[in-house]
Amino acid sequence: MADISELVISLDLRSDLSGEDVAELLWQIGRGPAPTDEDRLSRGLVEVIEDESGEFVCTDPAPVLDQAGPAWKVDGVLGSSLEKTATGWHLASRQEVHPDLYETLEELFLWLSRYVESATVAPDGSVEIARLRWYEDPDFQPLVIRDDTVLWP
């Protein structure tokens, strides 16, 4: 058994994303160079690993939505895209994620929630940022942000 879930994102983002914001999103989906701003890099995946000398070190930040190609557990294909639309931007992603990645994803989701199109925001101020399902479950559950808190299903 695996702790892998399928994460699906389909977000309409406002047109006022800065060039730096677009560059970060392109990095997060594996389509651009790493940003140089520390705040932006903090939304990347950093792992603690043991090096050849037995010391524990942190890896350089890595994108979190950059899986592409055949899926391991959920069948089908993984990938991400960021496209300019007539009214802003559209971010789409299908990824396999482990619960160890949730904390890193939260940083990215909270940041993204500030840029969603106003039509995406519910009357209570919540935003459905993605959908998630454990790889053996048939149904997706909404992943919602409310009051700057990610509510995991």
Residue pairs with C-beta under 8 A, 6 or more apart in sequence:
2 73
2 135
3 98
3 99
4 72
4 73
4 74
4 96
4 97
4 98
4 134
4 135
5 96
5 97
5 98
5 99
5 132
5 133
5 134
5 135
6 71
6 73
6 74
6 94
6 95
6 96
6 97
6 132
6 133
6 135
6 140
7 93
7 94
7 95
7 96
7 97
7 105
7 130
7 131
7 132
7 143
8 93
8 94
8 130
8 131
8 132
8 140
9 65
9 80
9 91
9 92
9 93
9 94
9 95
9 129
9 130
10 90
10 91
10 92
11 90
11 91
11 92
11 112
11 116
11 120
11 129
11 130
12 85
12 87
12 88
12 89
12 90
12 116
12 117
12 119
12 120
13 88
13 89
13 90
13 91
13 112
13 115
13 116
13 117
14 88
14 89
14 115
14 116
14 117
14 118
15 87
15 88
15 89
16 88
16 115
17 25
17 88
17 89
17 115
20 35
20 37
20 40
21 115
22 82
22 89
23 32
23 33
23 35
24 35
24 40
24 43
25 82
25 89
25 91
26 32
26 82
27 33
27 34
27 35
27 40
27 44
27 63
28 43
28 44
28 63
28 64
28 65
28 66
28 80
28 108
29 63
29 65
29 66
29 80
29 81
29 82
29 91
29 93
30 63
30 65
30 66
30 67
30 68
30 80
31 80
31 82
34 41
34 44
34 60
34 61
35 41
41 61
42 61
42 107
43 61
43 64
43 104
43 107
43 108
43 111
44 61
44 62
44 63
44 64
44 104
45 61
45 62
45 63
45 64
45 101
45 104
46 58
46 59
46 60
46 61
46 62
46 104
47 58
47 59
47 62
48 56
48 57
48 58
48 59
49 56
49 57
49 59
50 56
50 57
51 57
64 95
64 101
64 104
64 105
64 108
65 80
65 93
65 95
65 108
66 80
67 78
67 79
67 80
67 95
67 96
68 77
68 78
68 79
68 80
69 77
69 78
69 79
70 76
70 77
70 78
71 77
71 78
71 94
71 96
72 96
73 96
73 135
74 96
74 135
76 94
77 94
78 94
78 95
78 96
79 93
79 94
80 91
80 92
80 93
80 94
80 95
81 90
81 91
81 92
81 93
82 89
82 90
82 91
82 92
83 89
83 90
83 92
87 117
88 117
91 112
96 135
97 105
97 132
102 152
105 150
106 150
109 129
109 130
109 143
109 145
109 150
110 145
110 148
110 150
112 129
113 127
113 129
113 145
116 127
116 129
120 127
120 128
121 127
122 128
124 146
125 146
125 147
126 144
126 145
126 146
127 144
127 145
127 146
128 142
128 143
128 144
129 143
129 144
129 145
129 150
130 142
130 143
131 140
131 141
131 142
131 143
132 140
132 141
132 143
132 152
132 153
133 139
133 140
133 141
141 153
142 153
143 150
143 151
143 152
143 153
144 150
144 151
145 151
